[in-house]
């Protein structure tokens, strides 16, 4: 039996959180990512916005359509290296995972799931309940709706055949092993992700000739489907994550001349250098 306060709260829920544009914490358990096509200059504006304020955000029944950024910035604007690093620093908040060297993941990484993946997939379908019950499954401590969200997007990533080799040379099993072996930092960000508020993000910087791995491409494509913003900075302009994609899924922005052999500096926000003009008149775009 519910108390009077309980019933009053339920009534308030219906009044405040149904089609009002106001959302309570963790109101929705399902979401669909919609990748935005933007100008490069818009990324900095959208980056720290709550999802509900972005273009094309909507809720349909119990599902949230979340507009996300999936883009690559090639080159260095005007060849100005210090300004380039400062522009990246300004995007780094507590919501951001920063990757400074390629590859981030590789086929030789320890992976307790890998030896069992052939048991988890049959007739092009994930055996979700078998996965959850398996001894190698590492996500059992996450909220149930988050576990379902992860497995639903894993199924979608395979179905879309976005990654080259899917259903051709067994790449679907590599996809499963990568997605079911994400590190703790990524998992914690997925766990706390509220689909109507700010989303988690990845900034991936690749300044050298080192190639981004197949595993990196799988992880980034999956996190895009989960609802992360993902932004690659490639001052060399070299091919990177797109090498392993079957189709164009992210926007590439040519922002300036190509620069080689850069070393990623300390990107903490305390090291941003502002000119006298920026201090007086605001940030220089």
N, C-alpha and C positions, 0 to 999 in steps of 0.2 A: 504494500500500500504506500502511495506517495504522500508526502506531507504537503501542506498548503504552499509552503515556500517552493517545494519541488515543482508543483503544478504551475505556480506563477512563473517560475523560471522557464518552463517549457513554453508557456504562452508568449513570454518575452522573446524567446528564441524565434518563434514563428513570425512575430511582428518585426524583429530587428534584422534577422539573418536570412530571410527569404525574399529574393528579388529586390533587395534594398541597396545593394552595392556595399554593404557592410558585412564582414565575415568574422565569425568567431575563430579562435585558434583551432587549427587542424580540422576545419569543418568538412573538408573533402578528402576522400581516400583514393580517388582516381583522377588521372590527368592525361591530357594529350598535348604533346609539344607541337607548336607551330613555329617554324624557323622564319624569322623576319628577314626581309631583304631591305637593307638600309644603305644610306650613304655612310662613308667611313666616319665623318664628323658627327653623325647621330649616335654612334656607339657610346661615346663618353656621356652623352645626355641620358641614354636609356639604361646604362650600365647599373646604376644604383637605384633605379626606380623599382618600387614594388610592382609585381607582375600585374596586379589589378589596374594599374595606371598606364600600362603599355597598350599600343594599338593592337587590336584583334584579340584582346582578352575577353573571355566569355565563360559562362557556366551554363551547361545544358543538362537538365536533370541532375544527376549526381556526379557529373564529369566536368572538370575544368579544362578549358583550352588555354594553354599557357604559351605566350609569345616569348621565344628565346633567341639568343644571338649565337650564330655558328659561323665564324668568319676567320679570314686569314689576311693579315696586313703584310704586304711584301714591300721591301725597300725601307729607306729612311728619309723622312720628309726633309727636303732641301739639303740632305747630307749632314744635318746638324745632329751629331751623335748625343751630346748632352741633353738636348731638348727631347730627343727620341726616348732616352731612358727616363727622363722626368715624366713624359706622357704616360709611360707604362706604370711608373710608381703611383700616379694619381688614380689608377684603376685598382690598386691592390688594397683590399679591405679584409676584414676577418672572414668574409664569405669566400675568399679566393684561394684556390690551390695554385701555387706557382711552380711550374716545371722549367728548369733552367738548362737542361741538357738532354739531348736525344741519344738513344732511346730511353724512355721512362720505364717501359716494360719490355721484357724479352722472353723468348721461348725457353731460356734456361733458368728462369726464375723458379723458386720452389713453389710447387702448386699441388696440394694434396688432393685436389679434385680431378686432376687430369687423367689419372688412370681409370676413373670410373665413368667418364662422360658418355661412353657408348651405351651405358645402361640407362641414361637419362633422356634418350631421344629415340622415338620410334614413329614411323610413318609421318615424318616431318612435324611431329608434335612433341613438345616437352612433356615429360611425365612429371608434372609438378608435385604431386603428392609423394611420389617416390623420391624425388630430389629432397623434399623437406624431411623425409624420414631417414635419409641416408646418413651414415656415420661421418661422411666427409663434408656434409653441408655445414657451412660456417655462419649462416645468417639467422639462425633460429632465435636469437635474442632480440632481433628487430621487431617492431610492431607488425602485426599480422597484415595490415593493409599495405605496409611498405614492402614486406616480403612478396606479396601478390603483385605489387607495382613493378618490382624488379623482374619477376619471372614473366610478367605480361610483356614488358619491353624487350626482354631477351627473346621471347617467341617472335615478337614483331621484327626485331633486327634480323633474325634468320629468315623469316617469311619474305621480307623485302629484298633479300639477296643483295643488299647494299655492299657487302664485303666480297671482293673478288674471290672466286673459288668456292663459294657457298653452293652446295649440292653438286659440285664438280670434282673436288679433290679432298673432301673431308674437312673443309674449312669450318663447316658448321660446328664440328666438335671443338675446334680451337676457340670459336666464339663462346661456346658454353663454358669451357675451362677458364677463359679470361674473365668473363662476367661473374662467375661464381667464386672468384678469388680476388676480389677487390680489397685494397688495403683498408685499415681501420679508419684512417682519416676521411677517406671518401665515404665509407659506410656511415660514419657519424653525421656527415653533412646530408646524406640522403635521409637518415632517420629524423633529423630535425626540420627537414624541408617542409614548409607550409606552402601549399600550391597557390595561395592568393597573395603571398608576401614576397620578400626578396628571395631570389633563388641562388643556390650555390653556383660557383663559377670556376673555370680553369683558364689560366693564362699559360700558354706553352710557348717558350722562347727557344728557337733553334738558330744559332748564329754560325754554325760550322757546316761541314760537308756530311756529318753523321746523318744517316737516314733514320727517320721515324719508323718504328717497327710495325709489323702487321698487328701485333698485340696492342700497340698504342692506338692504331687506327680503329680497332675493335672497341677499345675502351672509350675513346672519344665519341664514336658514333653512338654507343650505348648511352653515355652520359647526356648526349644531346636529346635522345628519346626520353630519358628520365626527367629532363627539365633543366639541366645545367646550361648556363652561358659558357661558350667555349671560344676563346680568341687566340689565334696563333700569331706570333710575331716572328717573321722570317726576313731579316734584313738583307739576306743574300738573294731572295726571290726564288730560291731553289724549290723544286717539287718536295712536298712533305706528306702530310697525312692523306692527301687525295690520291696518292699512288695506288692505294689499296681499295679505292671506292669504284663501284661499277658505274656511278652516275654522279653528277654534280649535286652536292648536298649542302655546300657552304659557299658563301660569297667571298671572292678574293678581291681585295682592294690594293691597287698599286699606288702606294702613298709617297713614293720618292725613288731616288736613285739607289741602286744596289750597293751594299757595303759589306766587305768580307772581313773575316778573322776578328770579329768583335768578341770581347770577353764580357760576360754579364756582370755588372757591378752589384754592389749592395743596393737592393731595391726597397729598403725600408723607407717609409714616407718621410722620416726625419731628415733624410739626405737630399730632399728636393731643394734645388737652388733656384731662387727667384730673382729675376732682374729687378732693378728699381722701377721699371715700367709696369711689370706684373704686380709688384707690391702696391703701386699707386692705383692702377686701373684694372686690376684683376688679371686672371690668367690669359696668357697670349695663346690664341687658338692657331 
